[in-house]
Amino acid sequence: MKIGNLEVLGNVFLAPMAGITDPPFRKTVQRFGISALWTEMISAEGLVRGGANFPTMNLEDHTVPTVFQICGKDPFVMAEAARIVEERGASAVDVNMGCPSRKVVKKGSGAALMRDLPLAASIVRAVRRSVTISLTVKIRSGWDESSQNAPELARLLESEGADAIVLHSRCRSRAHSGEASLQMIREVRNTVTIPVIGNGGIRSEEGATTMIADTRCDGVMVGRGALGRPWLPGRILQGLGHEVPFERRTVPLIDVVRDHFQFHLDWWDVRTSVRRMRKHWGWYSKGFPGGTEFRQSIFRENDPSRVISSAEDFFGKVVVS
Ligand SMILES: Cc1cc2nc3c(=O)[nH]c(=O)nc-3n(C[C@H](O)[C@H](O)[C@H](O)COP(=O)(O)O)c2cc1C
């Protein structure tokens, strides 16, 4: 699939998730196959001011293109932030027009831009002028149920130079709950000529193939479906007929979680690694008998070797297939 001048293998993407899609998680997903990774959102103001440290921008060991997502509302600042991420090795820059968080929309950024089309247009115009890498915009279906303006916005952003639209097909007022609208993805697909990447509610290979078949979207983006199942995007890619680096269908789960934890330890200090990995233990152990007791015990551990031996005892011989 081509996004502007960026050629990617296949059409399955990892969604930006603040606090989650850090380099260790991206590396874990990448092993199983993914067309491109997204960073979590990066504050354009913070980046331009230069004081903030953004570990998410590190691309060590990344073997697939990584799209850096920036969030803000000032066209000049967004353009400068885009220039910085291009310099830092981003394969493309993505503008966040979908974040529903009160803190973000109160400042006029994220999903608030869906209510200010002239400003949304001038941000994309300014970013387009400041970089040569591809430019994508992640939007929602609209602000709320009564203002679902994704098709109109997508057309405008295309005319300002966006190379692809990522559509999280839920409105801002629904945050992350409820069904994503396939109909809205279809409408946006029929409105623009640039690629449309559908997002929202994909939890299985079937979910992805249904979204593509029903909407004719060009690609799919997986968010929470990859939590505790970092192999899901790769499985979807394989199902769609693309080659993936990790061909084995069956993998011991303990190998996956051990490596994931090791990536944390390579990346963060020990205390931060143990703490940040806790949410992942929760997702990996979801649905397993004895999961509650496992979580209670592993959440108390602070010593990495005890964390690993607790995980070895719990996941035992479970195989991912
Ligand atoms: C914890 C969390 C953090 C998120 N952070 C971001 C973000 O930084 N930028 C963004 O555009 N979307 C963010 N999202 C939204 C996801 O990228 C995605 O659009 C949403 O989860 C819907 O996809 P899903 O149903 O596959 O999870 C976040 C979602 C979650 C659950």
The ligand as a MOL file (V3000), in Angstrom:
LIG
                    3D

  0  0  0     0  0            999 V3000
M  V30 BEGIN CTAB
M  V30 COUNTS 31 33 0 0 0
M  V30 BEGIN ATOM
M  V30 1 C -5.3240 3.9210 26.1440 0
M  V30 2 C -5.5610 4.5130 24.7800 0
M  V30 3 C -4.7440 5.5410 24.3400 0
M  V30 4 C -4.9590 6.1250 23.1000 0
M  V30 5 N -4.1120 7.1050 22.6570 0
M  V30 6 C -4.2750 7.6320 21.4190 0
M  V30 7 C -3.3570 8.5920 20.8960 0
M  V30 8 O -2.3490 8.9500 21.5180 0
M  V30 9 N -3.6170 9.0900 19.6590 0
M  V30 10 C -4.7100 8.7060 18.9050 0
M  V30 11 O -4.9090 9.1800 17.7910 0
M  V30 12 N -5.5630 7.7730 19.3770 0
M  V30 13 C -5.3640 7.2340 20.5880 0
M  V30 14 N -6.2080 6.2570 21.0220 0
M  V30 15 C -7.2630 5.7590 20.1330 0
M  V30 16 C -6.7690 4.5460 19.3240 0
M  V30 17 O -5.7200 4.9160 18.4620 0
M  V30 18 C -7.9090 3.9320 18.5050 0
M  V30 19 O -8.3620 4.8920 17.5960 0
M  V30 20 C -9.0790 3.4740 19.3640 0
M  V30 21 O -8.6360 2.7320 20.4750 0
M  V30 22 C -10.0700 2.6570 18.5410 0
M  V30 23 O -9.4810 1.4810 18.0500 0
M  V30 24 P -9.7280 0.0530 18.7650 0
M  V30 25 O -11.2140 -0.1120 18.9090 0
M  V30 26 O -9.0780 -0.9280 17.8200 0
M  V30 27 O -9.0440 0.1120 20.1060 0
M  V30 28 C -6.0190 5.6760 22.2700 0
M  V30 29 C -6.8260 4.6340 22.7180 0
M  V30 30 C -6.6090 4.0470 23.9440 0
M  V30 31 C -7.4890 2.9070 24.3850 0
M  V30 END ATOM
M  V30 BEGIN BOND
M  V30 1 1 1 2
M  V30 2 1 2 3
M  V30 3 2 2 30
M  V30 4 2 3 4
M  V30 5 1 4 5
M  V30 6 1 4 28
M  V30 7 2 5 6
M  V30 8 1 6 7
M  V30 9 1 6 13
M  V30 10 2 7 8
M  V30 11 1 7 9
M  V30 12 1 9 10
M  V30 13 2 10 11
M  V30 14 1 10 12
M  V30 15 2 12 13
M  V30 16 1 13 14
M  V30 17 1 14 15
M  V30 18 1 14 28
M  V30 19 1 15 16
M  V30 20 1 16 17
M  V30 21 1 16 18
M  V30 22 1 18 19
M  V30 23 1 18 20
M  V30 24 1 20 21
M  V30 25 1 20 22
M  V30 26 1 22 23
M  V30 27 1 23 24
M  V30 28 2 24 25
M  V30 29 1 24 26
M  V30 30 1 24 27
M  V30 31 2 28 29
M  V30 32 1 29 30
M  V30 33 1 30 31
M  V30 END BOND
M  V30 END CTAB
M  END
